Amino acid sequence: MSDNENPVLQLRLVVEAEDYEEAVRFYRDVLGLPEQAAFEGDGDARVTILEAGRATLELANPAQRRMIDEVEVGRPTTPRLRVAFEVRDGEARTSRLVDAGATLVASPRETPWRSLNSRLDAPAGLQITLFEELMTLEERQELEGFGTDAGRRQA
């Protein structure tokens, strides 16, 4: 394996949903995540795998989590785990999810990192952020405080 080859091919977040049908409807039919596969097993065991585009794992320390809550919601609200989806037209997508049963925690607002973020409580007990990027990654990396850990160590 070369140094440039990523040994991890996919990130898959597995969520137990008490109301499985509602969760599938919400995330597949309303949010719009395409169905990749679905499987059934004994005892009514079922799983639906939905594609969510590119996956990243965002690790934040407690101070960062508190800061994100303040920016997105104006108060502490995030559980330890929150799922964020990049979308086009954050305003319209937020409205669509609320109309489909999500609870609005915070309406779309522009963040200091130049994205339009909203916060919702959604099926399967997930708190989610919808974000619409207002700048490219390259443009944001030119802003103060952005970049990579490797880049900060070199500075």
URGIMO-V23946 format. One record per residue. N is the residue number from 1. SS is DSSP state (H for helix, E for strand, - for the rest). Layout:
n=(N;N)
ss=(SS;SS)
This chain:
n=(1;2;3;4;5;6;7;8;9;10;11;12;13;14;15;16;17;18;19;20;21;22;23;24;25;26;27;28;29;30;31;32;33;34;35;36;37;38;39;40;41;42;43;44;45;46;47;48;49;50;51;52;53;54;55;56;57;58;59;60;61;62;63;64;65;66;67;68;69;70;71;72;73;74;75;76;77;78;79;80;81;82;83;84;85;86;87;88;89;90;91;92;93;94;95;96;97;98;99;100;101;102;103;104;105;106;107;108;109;110;111;112;113;114;115;116;117;118;119;120;121;122;123;124;125;126;127;128;129;130;131;132;133;134;135;136;137;138;139;140;141;142;143;144;145;146;147;148;149;150;151;152;153;154;155)
ss=(-;-;-;-;-;-;-;-;-;-;-;-;-;-;-;-;-;-;-;H;H;H;H;H;H;H;H;H;H;H;-;-;-;-;E;E;E;E;E;E;E;H;H;H;E;E;E;E;E;E;-;-;-;-;-;-;-;-;-;-;-;H;H;H;H;H;H;H;H;H;H;H;-;-;-;-;-;-;-;-;-;-;E;E;E;E;-;-;-;H;H;H;H;H;H;H;H;H;H;-;-;-;E;E;E;E;E;E;E;E;-;-;-;-;E;E;E;E;E;E;E;E;H;H;H;E;E;E;E;E;E;E;E;-;-;-;H;H;H;H;H;-;-;-;-;-;-;-;H;H;H;H;H;H;-)
